[in-house]
Amino acid sequence: SSSSSSSGTGSSGTGGGGGGSSSRPVSTGSDIFGTNSLCDLIKGATLNKLIELLTHPKKPDAHLTDTFMLTYHSFTQPITLMERLVFRWDVQPAGRLTEEQQAMFHKKIVIPVRLRIFCVLKVWLNKSFDDFLELPELKAMFDAFIDNMASVLKAAAGSLKKLMERNMLYGPAEWKGAKDRNVKPPKSIVPSSSSSSGDRFAFLDLDPLELARQLTLVEFETYKRIQPKECMDLAWSKKAKQHKAKNILAMIERFNDVVMWVCQIIMDADGAAQRANVLRHWIRVAERCRQINNYNAVMAISGAFTAGPIARLKRTWAQLSRKDQEALEQLKEFTSDNQNYKAYRAELHTSDLPCIPFLGIYLTDLVMIEQGNKNHLKGTTLINFDKRRKIARVIQEIQMYQKQPYNLTAVPVLQEHLEALTCEYDENALYKQSLLLEPREPAGGAGGTMRGGGAGGAGGGGGKTLGRKAGQGAGSRKFGV
């Protein structure tokens, strides 16, 4: 059967952004029912009914199309979806019609439905093109369908065919974003001690802004590759996570790598005064990351400051000036998880692009949605579309920040190093190293274990950092080859 349940305001379980957070406005497509789109009225439906609404001849809704295509992996398979669209293409009248009625049915129903199917396929190619790369059978079905479409909608079929060919060669345009080629990137700030042959740099010689820029370039390359289906069903925490959520896992690993790397560089310094110099430098780097809207790196660096091995270094922290302490306090307030990261979310939603948000909060929001909403409406087999709408809002915000890349110049010697952070120590080894640097005081030190940088239950903690080489202080640690 093709049934649905609709409600203008109905919802169940936890709210979509997690904790009642605000979010940037998302287009709701055609205003069919006053202030609500058709998508906002659907609480639950069968797959057939959803496809019928998706391709409705009189009620086109871009918001519904986006929501469906962003979340369909959680309630059906790509092959099944293609089969249903092919079936829908040959929409038939309910009973016998006169010749005049058949002509009217074709004009008012068949052609609009087919145009809606064209729109759905176009969105599919742009938003979930991975499906066609991973499933040769799906690609073959698409090609055959387009050949059939060309007999009645030649221009539409040609457009889809060109889009498929372009994506096969270059990848979807939506994955890439677009730099403004008319605006020159800012000049890189490279230490004067470097040479064109690729000499290595001491950490404290690196300008905080340039290090923030280079960190940002590396992280954006990973962030922009996250696909909608990776956000479905907590894929990053399941058995097949390496296959189903490889880009989310890469972002989580990157976050943890940076946390551990910052910890290691601080502890590599010789003496409390030098460690304080390195710590002060990292505070400046975090501030510059915030200035260029790389909030993921801000959270990672701040997470290193509150990690057990660093937080307990009292003699090191005591070396910081009042100005440094004030800057640190501002970072703490910004990255605080109070009221579901209220300060961070408020700044994020007023930030201009480009931007790299803190992925951990989105993953936490998705966890809350999954825990508070069933896949089907209670007591029915109807797909809980209200739940998918909430998930789609999170994905749409993730995608919003993927569209605009940073207009920055890569410094090869730094990029090579930052792309391959390595470490020979784990969390326990780092904590033991911290104890050697500043042994516990008789009255009781700031013990505890390392915490993973505040990833909000979304994969933080653990990871890798640069290994420490004997006798090498952080002030002279070299970057590059």
N, C-alpha and C positions, 0 to 999 in steps of 0.2 A: 504494500500500500504506500501511497505518497501522502503522508499527513504531516502537519506541523502544529506547533504551539507558539503563539505570539503574544507578546506583552510589551506595551510601550515602555515600561520601566522595570519589568520583572528581571530579577537576577537571583542567583543563589550562591551562598558561600562568600568567600573572600573577594573583595573588590579588586579590579584589574590592576592598577599600578602598584599594589602592595602598600598597606598602611595608609590608604587615603591620600597618597602623594599626588601632587599636581603634575601635569604633563603639558607639553605643547599641544595646541589644537591640532586635531587630525581631521582632514576633509571627510565629510560624511556623504559625498556624492550628491545625487539628485534629491531635492527636498520633496518627497512624495507625500508624506503624511504630516503636514504642518512642520513642526520643528524637528521631527524624527525622520531618518531615512528608513527604508525598508529593512536594512540590515539591523537597525536598532530595535526593530519590533519582533525579530525572530528569537524565540527562546529555545526552541527545539524543533527538529524536523528529521525526516528520513533523508537519505542521500538523494533519492529521486526527486523529492520535493525541493531540496536545496538547489539542485541543478535546474529544476523548473523555474524557481525564483531567480536564479542567477542569470537565466536567459529569457526572462519575462519580456514579452513583446511590447508591453506598455509601461513598464516600470523599471527602466534601466537604473542601476545603482552602483556607481563606482566604488563606494565604500563596501558594499556587499562583495563585489568581485575581489577587491584587495583582501578583505578578511578571509574569504573562502580560500583563495589561492595561497595565502600565507600559512594557513593552518590545516589544509586538507590532508596532509600526511598523517595527522593524528586520528583520522577516522576513515580513510580509504587509501587505495594504492594508485599510483600513476596510471597503470594499465587499465584499471577499473574506471578511473575518471575519463580516460580517453574513450573507452568503450561507451560510456554513458553519453558523452558529447556527440559521438558518431550517431548513436541511436536518436538523440534529441534533434539532430539535423533533419531527420525525416519525420518531423512532427506531422501528425495526422489529425483530421477533424474527428469529433466524437461520433458523428453519424453521417448518413448520406447527405450530399449537398447538390444543389442544382449547379449548372455550369456557371451561372452568375455568382452564386455563393462561393463556389470553388475559387473563382478569380479574386473575389474579395478576401477569402481566407488566405490565399497565397500572398496578397498584398499586405494585409493587416497583421497576419500571424507568421507565416513561413519566412518571409524576407526579414522582418525584425528579429525573429529568433535566431536566424542564421548570422545576422550581423552581431548579435550578442555573443554567439559562439566564437566568431572571429575575434571579438574584444577579449574574451576569456583566454583564447590561445595566445594572443599577443602578450597579455599580462603573464601568462605561464612562461613564455620564452624569456621574458625580462626578469622575472622574480625567482624562478625555480629551474633555471636552465640545466642545472646539474642532473635533473631527472633524465634528460635526453642523452647526456653523456654517459650515464651509468647504465641505462637500459636501451640497448640496441633495438629491442622489439618495439619499444615506445617510439623511437625515432622512425622506424619503418611504418608503424601505424600512422604517425603524423604525416609522413610523406605521401602515403596512399590517400589519406583524407584530403590533403591539400590538392592533389590531382583531381579528386572528385569535386572539390569546391570550385576549382577553376572553370568548370563547365557552366556554372551559374553566377559565380562572383569572381570574375577573372582578376580584377584589380586587388581585391582583398586577398585572394590566394597568392598573387604575385608578391604582395607586401609581406605576407608571412614567410614565403619561401626565401625572400631576400634576407629577412630578419634571421631565419634559421642559418642560412649560409654565412652571414656576417658573424653570428655568435659562435659558430663552429670554428671560424678562423681566428677571431679576435676576442671572444668572450662578450657577454652582455655589457652594453654601455653603462647600465645602472651599477654594475660591479666596480667600474673604474672611477667614476666621478670625472670631473673635468677641471683642469687647472686653467686659470686665466692667463693665457699666453701673452697678453698685452701688459702684464705686470711682472716686472723682473723680481726674482726672489732676493731677499736680503743677502748681503755679502757675508760669507762664512767668516767666523772669528777663529782663526787658527793660530796657535802659539807661535811666536816669532822664532822659537828654537827649532821648529820643524823644518824639513826640507822637502823638495819635490820628490826625493827618492823614497819617501815614506817613513821618516824617522818616527820613533815612538814618543808619546807625550807623558809627562808626569801628571798625575791626577790633578794636583793643585794648580797646575799651569793651564788647565782647560777652563775656558770661560764658561760660567754656569749657564748662560743663555745658549751657547752653542751646543753644550752637552745636552741640554733640554731639547733642542731642535733635533739632534741626531737620535736621541731616544725616541722622540715622537715619530720620526720617519720610519723607524723599525717597527714600532708598535702599530702604526696605522696600516702598514702592509698586511699585518695579521688580522687586525680588527675588520678591515673592509671585506675580508673573505668569508665572514660568518654568514651562513645561509639560514633561511627561516626554519627549515626542517630540523636543524640542530637544536632549536629551542623547544621542540615538541617532546612531550612525555619525559622530561628530564633526561634527555638522551646522553648528556655528558656524564651522567652518573650510572649508566647501565652497562651491562656486560659488553655490548658491542659498541662502546663509546668511541673507540679509536676510529671506527668506520662511520658512525652516525653523527659524531660531533667533533671532528678533528680540529676545526678552527677554534671552537670554544675551548677545547682542551689546550690548544697552543697558546691562547690568551691567558688561561689560568697558569700554565707552566711559565709563561713569560713573566707574569706578575710575581710569581714566587721566586723566579730567578733574580729579578731585580731586588726583591726584599733581601735575599741572601747575599747578593753581590754588594749591596750597600753596607750590610752588617760586616762583611769580610773586609772591605776597604777601610772602614773605620777602625776595626781591630788590628789591621796590619800596621798602623802607625806606631811609632816608638814613643811611649810615654803619654801621660794624660794631656799635656799641653798640645802635642802634635795631633792626638786623637781629636781634641777639641777643634783644632784647625780644620781637620777633615770633616768633622760633624758640621761645623759652620758652613763649609763649602756645600755640603749636601742640602743644608737648609736653603741656601741660595738657589741651588738647582731646582728644588721643589717649588720655590716661589716662581722661578722662570717657567716651569712646566705649567703652573697655574695660569700665568699670564698668557700663554699660548694655548690654553684650554686642553692640555693633556692631563685630564683629571685621573686617568688610570695610573699614570706615573706618579702623580702627587700622592695618591693613596698608597702606592707601593713604597715610596721613599719614607712617607710618614709611618707606614707599617713597620719599617726597619727600626725607626726610632723607638717604637714601643715594644719591639721584640725583646724577649728576656735577656739575651746576651748584651744588648746595648743599653736597655733601660736601667740595668743594675750598675752601670759604670758611673758611680757617684762622683769620683774625682774628675772624671772627664767632663761631666755635665757642669760641675762647679766652675770650670774654666770659661764657660760662655759668658759674654757680656750681657748687660741688661737689654741692650738692643737685640741681641741674638735670642734671648729668652722671650722677648715680646714677639719676635717673628715666629718663633716656635709655637708660642701660645696661639697665635692666629691660625697657624696650620692645624693645630689640635682642634680648635673650634670648628674649622672648616671641614675637617675629616671626621668629626665626631658622629657616632651612630645615634646620638640623642634624637628622639622623635623621628625615627626611621630616616636618619641622615637629612634632616630638614635643611640645614645650612647648605650642604652640598647640592641638594636637589633644587633649591631656590636659585642658586647661582647657575647651575647647569641650564635651567630652562629660560634663562635670560642671556645665555652666551651666544655669540655669533659663530658661524661655521668658518673654518674647519674646527673640529673638536673630537677628542677621544674621551668618551665618558667612562666611568668606572664600571666595567662589565659585571663585577660581583653583585652589585645592587640589582641589576636586571635579572640575574640568575636567582637571586633571593626572591624577587617579585614573582618569577615563574614558579618557584617552589611553593610559595604561598597560594598561588592560583590553583596549582595541581592538588594541594592538600585540602583546599576548601571547596572544590567543585568536582563532581563525578563526570565521567565521560558521557553518560546518558542521563536523561531526566529520570528522576526517581520513579520506579515502578513501570518504566516504559523502555522501549528500544530506540527512542528518539535521540538523535545526536544532540548533545548539550551544546548548542551553538552560542549560547550566552558565555560559556566558558571559553570558546574559541575566540569570541570577540575580545574578551579580556586579554588573552594571550596575544592576539593580533596587535593590540595597542602597544604592548611591550616591544614586539618585533618591529613595528612601524617606527618607534623611537630609536631603536638600535639602527635601523636602516637609514633614518634621517641623517645620522652622523657619518654614515659610510659614503655619502654622495659627494662630499667636497673634500678632496685631498689637500694636503699642505703644500704651499708654494715655497719650498725650501730646497736648498742644494745639499746633496749628500756629500759628506767628506769621506772618501773611500776608506782611509786608514781607520777612522772611528767606526764606520758602518761595519767593517769586517769584524772588529772586536765586539761590538754590541750585538751583532747577530749570532755570536757563538759564545755566549757566556758559559763558562765551565767552572766546576768546583769539585774539590776532592774531599770536602767536609760535609757532614750532615748536621742536623740541628743540635744533636748532643755534642758533637765535636766543637761546634761553635760556642756552645755554652761552657764547655770545659776550658776552651781558650779564653773566654771572658773571665773565668775564675782565676786563671793564671795571671792575667793582666791586672786584675784588681781582686785579690782574695777577699772572702767574706770577712766582715768585721766581727769582733767578738760579740757585739750586741745583736748580731743577726743582720745579714745583708738582704738585698732585694732578690731572694732566690726565685725559683719557679722555672718553668720551661718556656721554650720559645713559642710564640704565637705567630700565626702565619699572615700577619699584615692586614687583618680585618677584611677578609674576602667574604664575609657575611654568609658563611656556610656554603658558599658556592664554589669551593675548590681551593681556598687559601690554605696556607701552611705548607711546610715541606718544600722541597725544590732544590735548586742548585745555585751556587755562586762561583765566583772566581776562586781558585785555590790559592793558598798563601805560600809564597816562596820564602824559605828561610832567610832572615836578615834583610828582607825587603820591606821598607816602610811604606805606608800608604802615600805619603807625600811624594815619593819617588816612583810609585808604581807606574809602569809604562803601559800605554795603550797602543795597540797596533802590532806590527810584526817587525 
